[in-house]
Amino acid sequence: MANLIEQAKTKADELLRSAYQSAAAKGILPEGVDFKGSVDIPKDTRNGDYAANHAMVSAKPMKKSPRQIAEALAAELDLTDTWFDKVEIAGPGFINFRLSPRWYGDVLRTVEAEGKDYGRVDVGHGERVMVEFVSANPTGPMTIGNARGGVLGDTLASVLDRAGYDVWREFYVNDAGNQVDLFGKSIEARYLQLILGEDAVEFPDNGYHGDDIKALAKLIYERDGDKWVNADSAERCKAFVEFGLPYNIERMKRDLERYRIHFDNWFLESSLHESGYVAETIDLLTQAGLTYEKDGALWLKNTELGADKDEVMRRSNGFYTYYAVDIAYHRNKFVERHFDRVIDVWGADHHGHAIRFGNTMKAPALGLEGRNLDFLIMQMVRLVRGDEVVKVSKRTGKALTLADLMDEIGVDACRFFFNAKPDTHLEFDLDLAVREDSENPVYYVQYAHARICTLVQALAEAGHAVPPVAEVNVELLSTEQEVELIKQISALPEEIRSAARDYDPSRINRYVIELAARFHRFYNACRIKGEADDVLNARLKLADITRQVIAICLDIIGVSAPEKM
């Protein structure tokens, strides 16, 4: 797939190298110099579209001033049949290239040819990548933190797919351990309170207070009546967990499908225990001399692996810790399922854990040499409605859940707003998310798409169908607004490459907001209806190409692209 920005940079560098060889052969510049430099897009493009610093980098080895070198190179440059029609020397010796109409036409031709695949790049070369995200405890409804992690993980996976990786989305279900025991005891207490009265049964310390627990208890009572009142507590809790966990997991699946998140696999923690894989993994570390016993517990010598503290692997009661299970789970990802790279999307409170865990997974005993474990650590979310901070506490039962949020502001706004820069705190303004004006970024972008659809339909009814690029005189697209719009269109492949490199899917938000802004400026400055046919056709084609690219970006983010608003 084409990345015309990178190709233009490469071509400018090739032209300069050829110019150096020509100047050296004529004796104008010294031969044998390691001629190099970089070509970049300057912040201020009024003096040129690309700026090369080769003359400045070569000044010392050539023993000439950058300006002399730049002038010599410019004199030897042959721009015939290239994407550039002019070269200028600026400042101390920058060589500035100006793009020709041919390049702008090739941008439009590329989008037309690649269609929905426009923007794809192949930096991943098919590397198998798992993105594990959300992975919420199935003990209650998903929280706002899960909502943000869901969008960031899902959009990152989409970005990686478009960057040439073979991507797998996974949800890790914590269906074992202390929180599941507490879940069962919480349902048990609510069930008994329902039958015996609230004052007759004490609610467990650190229990789950949400209304969802009461609802589960009520469902069990409606199904079984008082069958469990006189049962053994352990038997009762086991039965309630066996009912409650699958019920909650199915609810999670429904909510996430509604949220437009489709996982390739829901991996059960319990499967690691049942298969003996946790014990096997810890045995590998023990055989390597990386564990020791203390106070009846088994500890990992994590400090020997570069971490700041050792970790308990198996408690004195014989149960494995979450840390131990996580090691086994990640070993399973790499060793048993052969992923080359694993990316975990975690909350800010996991930052220290991620550092320690990353050190642990480098233990040679685990056999993961050459595999990459990375983390996308997202910062906290603060929901506000007007001057009010909206509570997000899960345990109190008074939280605004993902389902509540989708009901209130819709899936599009949820996904667009949560796909903000991961490493910054997010203040999510619920009032802004439902506004229908240019201050609401998702509305602003969707309106641009709908505006183009309305334009295309109106012109089609008037006899002006969108023409192929081959029938358009691209040289007519020469105003500042038209040129800047095409440049923004050309930048999508580079944005996808950068977003995949940095694990920053929010780049797509920023890119498409700017694309919408440039379209609106173009639309307001450049008349389409009523112009001569050649101008009308060129501008109509540019508008429709813009529509295609906006739709691609919204699809990556998981937001709809409405045709009417």
DAZI-V308181 format. One record per helix or strand of 2 or more residues. SS is the DSSP state (H for helix, E for strand). FROM is the first residue (numbers start at 1). TO is the last residue. If there is no record, write none. Layout:
SS/FROM/TO
SS/FROM/TO
//
This chain:
H/4/25
E/39/40
E/50/52
H/54/57
H/59/62
H/66/76
E/84/90
E/94/99
H/101/117
E/128/132
H/144/162
E/166/173
H/178/196
H/198/200
H/211/224
H/233/258
E/265/268
H/269/274
H/277/287
E/291/294
E/297/300
H/302/305
E/311/314
H/322/336
E/341/347
H/348/360
H/364/366
E/372/378
E/381/385
E/388/389
H/402/409
H/411/418
E/426/429
H/430/433
H/441/461
H/469/471
H/474/476
H/480/490
H/492/502
H/506/525
H/533/557
//
